[in-house]
Each structure stands twice: as structure tokens, then as C-alpha cells.
Amino acid sequence: MVRLIMGEKGTGKTKKLIEMINAAAAAEDGNVVCIEAKSTMTFDIHYHVRLISADEYRISSYTELCAFISGLYAGNYDTSYIFIDNLFKIVTGGESNQDMDNFLSWLDRFSNTHGVKFAVSVTGDPTLATDGMQKYL
């Protein structure tokens, strides 16, 4: 399962994501992980959630993020939910529609193969989402 949370700046995407993260921390049997651009949610999310700053690992492309997620899962098969906050701040030049569609498709395949759920927040107008993005909204 992949869920895309898309909205313009200031529409409450991060607040919604924080609520989802905390609900998952209480409900999930496996481990919950949150990847964010920089450590800003430290005091907002449940202490059982593994909070990762992409900046600390110098993740700046979709390829690097896919590799990081794969390694994260390979190191802990108990991971059941991965949240990615503000994808376009993590991935430099990540606003390309085709690259975004490819990334979401990769997440969907990964989810189906390994049973990991994903929620990704991005800044942008949901009415301009591609067909590839629309199926995850």
C-alpha cells in the first residue's frame, strides 16, 4: 500500500502525516520509520518511531532513496510502515513527474513484495497530479 499526501504549502500535510505516524506507532505490530529532510519532527512523533534525517545520510536522489529504503528493510525485516515527509525537500530536482511516477511505482512494487506500507507527503497542487500520482492519492 502506498498513500500520497499532496497539497500546497500550509495545507496541513505534515500535521496529517504526524497523526498517521502516531496512529501507526500505536497500531502496527512491526516497526514504524519516518524519513524526513531534516530533523524537525523529533518532539511531535511517538518515541517508538525510528526518525531518520535524510540530510544526515546525504540522500538527494530517487535512486539513493530507493537504495536507502532497501537497506533499511534488509537490516530490519520487522519494518511494517515507512513514512516519507516532504519528498521534494529530500530529492533534489524531484519535481519531475516521470521520476515521481517511477518512484511511486517502485514503492508500490516494494510494498507488494515485502508487505511494507508507505505514506509520502509532497508539496504541490493535487489537481495537477499525473495519472501515476492520482492512483495513490
TORPA-4810 file (N, C-alpha, C, O; in nm, 3 decimals):
<nodes>
NODE_1_0.083_-0.117_0.000_0.000_0.000_0.000_0.088_0.125_0.000_0.181_0.138_0.080_M
NODE_2_0.057_0.214_-0.089_0.126_0.342_-0.097_0.020_0.451_-0.090_-0.081_0.445_-0.162_V
NODE_3_0.042_0.548_-0.006_-0.051_0.661_0.006_0.026_0.789_-0.018_0.129_0.813_0.044_R
NODE_4_-0.024_0.872_-0.107_0.037_1.001_-0.138_-0.047_1.111_-0.076_-0.168_1.119_-0.098_L
NODE_5_0.018_1.195_0.002_-0.048_1.311_0.063_0.008_1.433_-0.009_0.126_1.466_0.005_I
NODE_6_-0.077_1.498_-0.087_-0.032_1.608_-0.172_-0.117_1.732_-0.145_-0.239_1.724_-0.135_M
NODE_7_-0.051_1.845_-0.134_-0.121_1.970_-0.112_-0.024_2.087_-0.118_0.097_2.069_-0.109_G
NODE_8_-0.079_2.204_-0.134_0.004_2.324_-0.138_0.065_2.351_0.000_0.020_2.295_0.100_E
NODE_9_0.166_2.435_0.003_0.232_2.471_0.128_0.129_2.532_0.224_0.049_2.617_0.185_K
NODE_10_0.134_2.486_0.349_0.044_2.541_0.451_-0.092_2.474_0.458_-0.181_2.525_0.526_G
NODE_11_-0.112_2.361_0.388_-0.242_2.296_0.389_-0.255_2.185_0.493_-0.357_2.117_0.498_T
NODE_12_-0.152_2.165_0.576_-0.161_2.069_0.685_-0.112_1.929_0.652_-0.150_1.833_0.719_G
NODE_13_-0.028_1.915_0.551_0.023_1.783_0.512_0.107_1.720_0.624_0.087_1.604_0.659_K
NODE_14_0.198_1.797_0.680_0.284_1.743_0.784_0.204_1.709_0.909_0.229_1.607_0.973_T
NODE_15_0.108_1.792_0.944_0.023_1.764_1.060_-0.053_1.633_1.039_-0.062_1.551_1.130_K
NODE_16_-0.106_1.614_0.920_-0.178_1.490_0.888_-0.083_1.371_0.894_-0.119_1.265_0.946_K
NODE_17_0.039_1.389_0.842_0.138_1.281_0.844_0.176_1.245_0.988_0.189_1.127_1.020_L
NODE_18_0.193_1.345_1.073_0.227_1.321_1.214_0.116_1.240_1.282_0.144_1.148_1.359_I
NODE_19_-0.009_1.274_1.254_-0.122_1.199_1.310_-0.119_1.054_1.263_-0.144_0.962_1.341_E
NODE_20_-0.089_1.035_1.133_-0.081_0.899_1.078_0.035_0.821_1.141_0.021_0.702_1.171_M
NODE_21_0.147_0.887_1.160_0.265_0.823_1.220_0.234_0.777_1.362_0.263_0.664_1.399_I
NODE_22_0.175_0.865_1.440_0.144_0.831_1.579_0.038_0.722_1.589_0.044_0.637_1.678_N
NODE_23_-0.058_0.723_1.497_-0.159_0.616_1.494_-0.094_0.484_1.456_-0.127_0.380_1.513_A
NODE_24_-0.003_0.487_1.360_0.067_0.365_1.319_0.154_0.311_1.432_0.163_0.190_1.451_A
NODE_25_0.218_0.400_1.507_0.303_0.358_1.619_0.221_0.281_1.722_0.272_0.188_1.785_A
NODE_26_0.096_0.320_1.740_0.009_0.253_1.837_-0.052_0.125_1.781_-0.076_0.031_1.856_A
NODE_27_-0.075_0.120_1.650_-0.150_0.008_1.592_-0.064_-0.099_1.525_-0.105_-0.216_1.523_A
NODE_28_0.049_-0.065_1.472_0.131_-0.158_1.395_0.202_-0.259_1.484_0.249_-0.225_1.593_E
NODE_29_0.208_-0.382_1.437_0.285_-0.485_1.507_0.434_-0.471_1.479_0.517_-0.503_1.564_D
NODE_30_0.467_-0.421_1.359_0.607_-0.405_1.321_0.659_-0.268_1.355_0.592_-0.188_1.421_G
NODE_31_0.780_-0.241_1.308_0.844_-0.113_1.335_0.797_-0.006_1.237_0.770_-0.033_1.120_N
NODE_32_0.787_0.115_1.286_0.745_0.231_1.207_0.866_0.322_1.190_0.938_0.351_1.286_V
NODE_33_0.887_0.368_1.067_1.001_0.453_1.034_0.950_0.579_0.967_0.855_0.575_0.890_V
NODE_34_1.013_0.691_0.997_0.982_0.817_0.930_1.111_0.876_0.876_1.207_0.897_0.950_C
NODE_35_1.112_0.901_0.745_1.227_0.966_0.681_1.185_1.109_0.650_1.084_1.132_0.584_I
NODE_36_1.262_1.204_0.698_1.234_1.345_0.672_1.361_1.413_0.623_1.471_1.361_0.641_E
NODE_37_1.345_1.530_0.562_1.460_1.600_0.506_1.560_1.638_0.615_1.680_1.611_0.602_A
NODE_38_1.512_1.699_0.721_1.594_1.737_0.836_1.515_1.705_0.961_1.393_1.695_0.956_K
NODE_39_1.581_1.689_1.071_1.513_1.653_1.196_1.429_1.768_1.247_1.478_1.859_1.313_S
NODE_40_1.300_1.763_1.215_1.210_1.868_1.262_1.093_1.811_1.342_1.025_1.885_1.414_T
NODE_41_1.069_1.681_1.331_0.953_1.620_1.398_0.989_1.549_1.528_0.907_1.475_1.583_M
NODE_42_1.108_1.568_1.578_1.158_1.494_1.694_1.060_1.494_1.810_1.041_1.390_1.873_T
NODE_43_0.998_1.605_1.841_0.911_1.615_1.957_0.764_1.595_1.924_0.679_1.601_2.013_F
NODE_44_0.733_1.570_1.796_0.594_1.555_1.753_0.549_1.410_1.738_0.430_1.382_1.739_D
NODE_45_0.646_1.319_1.723_0.608_1.181_1.697_0.644_1.091_1.816_0.731_1.123_1.897_I
NODE_46_0.574_0.980_1.823_0.591_0.883_1.931_0.736_0.835_1.936_0.800_0.818_1.832_H
NODE_47_0.786_0.813_2.056_0.926_0.776_2.074_0.961_0.638_2.018_1.079_0.607_2.002_Y
NODE_48_0.861_0.553_1.990_0.890_0.422_1.930_0.918_0.431_1.780_0.969_0.335_1.721_H
NODE_49_0.886_0.542_1.719_0.907_0.559_1.575_1.054_0.591_1.549_1.112_0.675_1.616_V
NODE_50_1.112_0.522_1.452_1.252_0.547_1.413_1.252_0.668_1.320_1.204_0.659_1.207_R
NODE_51_1.304_0.779_1.366_1.308_0.903_1.289_1.445_0.915_1.222_1.548_0.910_1.288_L
NODE_52_1.444_0.931_1.090_1.568_0.938_1.013_1.573_1.069_0.937_1.478_1.104_0.866_I
NODE_53_1.682_1.141_0.951_1.705_1.264_0.876_1.782_1.228_0.749_1.897_1.183_0.756_S
NODE_54_1.720_1.246_0.633_1.785_1.215_0.505_1.910_1.298_0.485_2.005_1.255_0.420_A
NODE_55_1.910_1.417_0.542_2.025_1.507_0.533_2.151_1.444_0.594_2.261_1.461_0.541_D
NODE_56_2.134_1.372_0.704_2.248_1.309_0.770_2.312_1.200_0.685_2.431_1.172_0.698_E
NODE_57_2.233_1.139_0.596_2.283_1.031_0.510_2.308_1.079_0.367_2.341_1.000_0.278_Y
NODE_58_2.293_1.208_0.347_2.318_1.272_0.216_2.237_1.209_0.103_2.288_1.189_-0.008_R
NODE_59_2.113_1.180_0.132_2.022_1.127_0.030_1.970_1.245_-0.050_1.912_1.338_0.005_I
NODE_60_1.991_1.241_-0.182_1.948_1.355_-0.262_1.888_1.315_-0.397_1.861_1.402_-0.480_S
NODE_61_1.868_1.186_-0.421_1.808_1.142_-0.548_1.711_1.027_-0.520_1.715_0.965_-0.414_S
NODE_62_1.625_1.001_-0.617_1.533_0.889_-0.603_1.609_0.757_-0.594_1.571_0.669_-0.517_Y
NODE_63_1.715_0.744_-0.671_1.794_0.621_-0.669_1.854_0.598_-0.531_1.850_0.486_-0.479_T
NODE_64_1.909_0.703_-0.472_1.967_0.691_-0.338_1.859_0.659_-0.234_1.883_0.580_-0.142_E
NODE_65_1.742_0.720_-0.249_1.633_0.694_-0.155_1.584_0.550_-0.167_1.557_0.486_-0.065_L
NODE_66_1.573_0.499_-0.289_1.532_0.359_-0.309_1.635_0.265_-0.245_1.598_0.169_-0.178_C
NODE_67_1.762_0.293_-0.267_1.869_0.211_-0.209_1.864_0.218_-0.056_1.882_0.117_0.012_A
NODE_68_1.840_0.337_-0.002_1.834_0.354_0.143_1.717_0.275_0.201_1.733_0.207_0.303_F
NODE_69_1.602_0.282_0.138_1.484_0.208_0.185_1.510_0.058_0.179_1.474_-0.016_0.270_I
NODE_70_1.572_0.013_0.072_1.605_-0.129_0.058_1.699_-0.174_0.169_1.679_-0.280_0.229_S
NODE_71_1.802_-0.095_0.196_1.896_-0.127_0.303_1.832_-0.122_0.440_1.862_-0.204_0.527_G
NODE_72_1.744_-0.025_0.457_1.672_-0.013_0.584_1.590_-0.139_0.611_1.590_-0.192_0.722_L
NODE_73_1.521_-0.187_0.508_1.440_-0.307_0.523_1.527_-0.431_0.539_1.496_-0.519_0.619_Y
NODE_74_1.636_-0.439_0.464_1.726_-0.554_0.474_1.786_-0.565_0.614_1.815_-0.675_0.661_A
NODE_75_1.803_-0.452_0.680_1.858_-0.452_0.815_1.754_-0.479_0.922_1.789_-0.509_1.036_G
NODE_76_1.625_-0.470_0.886_1.519_-0.492_0.984_1.392_-0.536_0.912_1.313_-0.453_0.867_N
NODE_77_1.372_-0.667_0.901_1.255_-0.721_0.832_1.125_-0.696_0.908_1.017_-0.723_0.855_Y
NODE_78_1.134_-0.646_1.030_1.014_-0.616_1.108_0.954_-0.479_1.075_0.853_-0.440_1.134_D
NODE_79_1.015_-0.407_0.982_0.962_-0.277_0.943_0.829_-0.298_0.872_0.821_-0.372_0.774_T
NODE_80_0.724_-0.232_0.920_0.592_-0.250_0.861_0.536_-0.124_0.796_0.446_-0.132_0.712_S
NODE_81_0.588_-0.007_0.834_0.534_0.118_0.778_0.649_0.219_0.766_0.724_0.241_0.862_Y
NODE_82_0.662_0.278_0.649_0.763_0.382_0.627_0.693_0.509_0.580_0.619_0.507_0.481_I
NODE_83_0.716_0.616_0.651_0.662_0.747_0.615_0.775_0.832_0.557_0.888_0.829_0.608_F
NODE_84_0.746_0.906_0.453_0.844_0.997_0.394_0.781_1.135_0.392_0.682_1.158_0.322_I
NODE_85_0.839_1.227_0.468_0.784_1.362_0.478_0.854_1.455_0.380_0.976_1.462_0.374_D
NODE_86_0.774_1.527_0.304_0.820_1.631_0.212_0.927_1.578_0.116_1.043_1.620_0.120_N
NODE_87_0.887_1.487_0.033_0.977_1.419_-0.061_1.059_1.515_-0.144_1.178_1.490_-0.168_L
NODE_88_1.000_1.624_-0.189_1.072_1.717_-0.277_1.183_1.793_-0.205_1.271_1.848_-0.271_F
NODE_89_1.181_1.797_-0.072_1.293_1.856_0.002_1.406_1.755_0.018_1.522_1.794_0.037_K
NODE_90_1.374_1.627_0.011_1.476_1.523_0.021_1.546_1.504_-0.113_1.669_1.503_-0.121_I
NODE_91_1.466_1.490_-0.218_1.518_1.460_-0.351_1.539_1.590_-0.428_1.444_1.662_-0.457_V
NODE_92_1.664_1.618_-0.460_1.698_1.738_-0.536_1.643_1.727_-0.677_1.671_1.630_-0.747_T
NODE_93_1.566_1.826_-0.719_1.507_1.823_-0.853_1.402_1.714_-0.867_1.376_1.667_-0.978_G
NODE_94_1.342_1.674_-0.756_1.247_1.562_-0.755_1.110_1.592_-0.810_1.024_1.504_-0.811_G
NODE_95_1.088_1.714_-0.856_0.956_1.752_-0.901_0.919_1.696_-1.038_0.805_1.712_-1.081_E
NODE_96_1.012_1.631_-1.108_0.985_1.572_-1.239_0.872_1.470_-1.227_0.880_1.376_-1.147_S
NODE_97_0.768_1.489_-1.307_0.652_1.400_-1.300_0.688_1.255_-1.329_0.642_1.165_-1.259_N
NODE_98_0.770_1.232_-1.431_0.805_1.095_-1.467_0.888_1.029_-1.357_0.864_0.913_-1.322_Q
NODE_99_0.983_1.101_-1.301_1.065_1.046_-1.193_0.979_1.014_-1.071_0.998_0.911_-1.006_D
NODE_100_0.886_1.103_-1.040_0.795_1.081_-0.927_0.707_0.959_-0.952_0.690_0.876_-0.863_M
NODE_101_0.652_0.948_-1.073_0.570_0.832_-1.108_0.651_0.703_-1.094_0.602_0.604_-1.040_D
NODE_102_0.774_0.703_-1.143_0.861_0.585_-1.134_0.889_0.548_-0.989_0.889_0.431_-0.953_N
NODE_103_0.913_0.650_-0.905_0.940_0.626_-0.763_0.818_0.565_-0.694_0.830_0.468_-0.619_F
NODE_104_0.700_0.621_-0.720_0.578_0.567_-0.659_0.552_0.424_-0.704_0.509_0.341_-0.625_L
NODE_105_0.579_0.395_-0.831_0.563_0.258_-0.882_0.661_0.164_-0.813_0.627_0.050_-0.781_S
NODE_106_0.783_0.212_-0.791_0.883_0.131_-0.721_0.837_0.102_-0.578_0.847_-0.011_-0.531_W
NODE_107_0.787_0.206_-0.510_0.736_0.186_-0.374_0.623_0.085_-0.372_0.616_0.001_-0.283_L
NODE_108_0.534_0.092_-0.471_0.421_0.000_-0.478_0.469_-0.144_-0.496_0.418_-0.235_-0.431_D
NODE_109_0.566_-0.165_-0.584_0.622_-0.300_-0.604_0.690_-0.349_-0.476_0.674_-0.465_-0.437_R
NODE_110_0.766_-0.260_-0.412_0.834_-0.295_-0.287_0.731_-0.332_-0.181_0.748_-0.431_-0.109_F
NODE_111_0.625_-0.255_-0.172_0.519_-0.280_-0.075_0.454_-0.415_-0.098_0.432_-0.491_-0.004_S
NODE_112_0.423_-0.445_-0.223_0.359_-0.573_-0.256_0.451_-0.691_-0.229_0.405_-0.798_-0.188_N
NODE_113_0.579_-0.674_-0.253_0.676_-0.782_-0.233_0.704_-0.807_-0.086_0.714_-0.922_-0.043_T
NODE_114_0.719_-0.700_-0.008_0.766_-0.713_0.130_0.660_-0.683_0.237_0.686_-0.702_0.355_H
NODE_115_0.543_-0.638_0.197_0.437_-0.610_0.294_0.458_-0.485_0.377_0.402_-0.471_0.485_G
NODE_116_0.540_-0.394_0.325_0.565_-0.267_0.395_0.469_-0.162_0.338_0.453_-0.151_0.217_V
NODE_117_0.405_-0.086_0.426_0.317_0.022_0.384_0.397_0.152_0.377_0.492_0.172_0.453_K
NODE_118_0.357_0.239_0.286_0.425_0.367_0.268_0.323_0.481_0.266_0.212_0.467_0.216_F
NODE_119_0.364_0.594_0.323_0.290_0.720_0.310_0.394_0.827_0.276_0.496_0.839_0.344_A
NODE_120_0.367_0.903_0.171_0.462_1.003_0.122_0.390_1.137_0.111_0.282_1.145_0.053_V
NODE_121_0.451_1.242_0.166_0.392_1.375_0.150_0.476_1.456_0.051_0.599_1.450_0.052_S
NODE_122_0.407_1.530_-0.034_0.472_1.618_-0.131_0.396_1.749_-0.139_0.275_1.754_-0.119_V
NODE_123_0.470_1.855_-0.168_0.407_1.985_-0.186_0.375_2.004_-0.333_0.461_1.990_-0.419_T
NODE_124_0.250_2.035_-0.361_0.206_2.058_-0.498_0.055_2.058_-0.505_-0.014_2.015_-0.413_G
NODE_125_0.005_2.108_-0.615_-0.138_2.115_-0.638_-0.191_1.977_-0.677_-0.151_1.925_-0.781_D
NODE_126_-0.278_1.918_-0.596_-0.329_1.784_-0.627_-0.406_1.777_-0.759_-0.415_1.669_-0.819_P
NODE_127_-0.460_1.888_-0.804_-0.533_1.887_-0.931_-0.438_1.873_-1.049_-0.481_1.841_-1.160_T
NODE_128_-0.307_1.897_-1.027_-0.209_1.883_-1.133_-0.134_1.749_-1.127_-0.039_1.726_-1.202_L
NODE_129_-0.178_1.661_-1.037_-0.112_1.530_-1.022_-0.132_1.447_-1.149_-0.238_1.450_-1.211_A
NODE_130_-0.028_1.375_-1.187_-0.035_1.287_-1.304_-0.123_1.167_-1.273_-0.160_1.145_-1.158_T
NODE_131_-0.157_1.090_-1.376_-0.235_0.969_-1.354_-0.160_0.873_-1.262_-0.221_0.805_-1.179_D
NODE_132_-0.028_0.867_-1.275_0.054_0.783_-1.190_0.045_0.823_-1.044_0.049_0.737_-0.956_G
NODE_133_0.033_0.953_-1.019_0.020_1.001_-0.880_-0.122_0.986_-0.830_-0.144_0.955_-0.713_M
NODE_134_-0.220_1.009_-0.918_-0.361_1.006_-0.880_-0.402_0.874_-0.815_-0.484_0.873_-0.723_Q
NODE_135_-0.345_0.762_-0.861_-0.389_0.634_-0.807_-0.344_0.612_-0.662_-0.389_0.518_-0.597_K
NODE_136_-0.255_0.697_-0.613_-0.207_0.685_-0.474_-0.266_0.792_-0.381_-0.245_0.787_-0.260_Y
NODE_137_-0.339_0.889_-0.438_-0.398_0.995_-0.355_-0.511_0.942_-0.270_-0.572_1.018_-0.195_L
</nodes>
